[in-house]
Amino acid sequence: MKRFKAIAGWLHLWIGLVTGLVVVVISVTGCIQVFDEELFDLFHHDLVNVTKTGPARPVSELLAVAQKTLGKTKPVSNIKIKQAGHSYVFTASKTNKLKDIGISYFSQFKYNDDVYIDPYTGKVLGVIDSRYEFFNVVEQLHRQLLLVKPVGSVVVGTCVLLFLLMLITGFILWLPKNYKQLKKNISIKWKAKWKRVNYDIHNSFGFYVLPVAMIIAITGLAWSFSWWENGIFKILGSPGKIVLTRKTPAKANADTTTNNTVDVVFTAMQHQIGDNYKTIGINFPDKKNKVIMVYTYGKNIDGWRNMSYYYFDSRTGKMFDKLEQQNKPLALKWRNSNKDIHTGRIYGWPTQILAFFASLACASLPITGFLIWWGKRNKKVKKHAVKQTQTALA
């Protein structure tokens, strides 16, 4: 057992020293991510909130306004429609060619603009270059350290995987020999010297945060490693990642594409789900595809994020397929809910607050752990210096 704990201690120390800085960055940005939507709405109140003055204007009319604002070189690729009292968001996004992408996250996009429009007046409330918007920058720092995705996500994923191992080895080191030691391991002697207080904080925080921190780490790894994501899919009963793309029927009855196809689609969605949604997202097809994919967010049900998919033929405006929440396999329910589980948003404020403090505690662990190591190291250096002095005097 002593040898086992010695190995665990060696791993715990060196993993902490190697990954500590990255874990601190990921954890602090994670704290912000927990409340990113609420904070965004707070700081961009004039863009997000509008006063309902009557029926909303046709989506096609608002789309034309957004397209005029962006210019012909930036076609709108996505629309987000929220419930009454909120603006519509029209997004134009395009990634750079591979030869033009550097090492930084920002080099990945040629443009990524959001236009906020009051659906009742048709007024443009503002345009945000999402590449440099604060909360998006925080998210990309959290996910990939502002590096290009193939590099940054692997670096973050590797550090999180090692952090998961560090949590396990830390728990092994924490395990008490008896009840008396257990009481010491879960309490903090605030009146003791700062080294003792620091040690107690590291020990007790590590214990209390362990289950939540492991959930955060496990869900976070799904964005870094496809093998990890596919592994969870298989555990939940699916053979692998579930494909959400669709192909249009081979032949359309007639090519009825008009400027108001988006209105036909939105009207069909209103008949389909009524007002039972938080967000309706409309993804326009690229040149090769003729599918308009619509996704909806409703109130969470059965402990999962309520997300459904609807597929329309852009040539006719008719729905030809759908995948609704109640018909999704368990693995897809998990994948659609993964971000909400990761950030604690899954059950609202109670779990968000829990995730916030868990992330804050995780940010403290590498710091308190480093101070413990540094204190022991200095103590050894001082003892060695004293021995050398005594030997020289003898």
Beta strands, then each sheet from edge to edge (+ up, - down):
strand 1: 78-82
strand 2: 88-95
strand 3: 109-117
strand 4: 124-129
strand 5: 279-283
strand 6: 291-301
strand 7: 304-313
strand 8: 318-323
sheet 1: 4+ 3- 2+ 1- 5+ 6- 7+ 8-
end
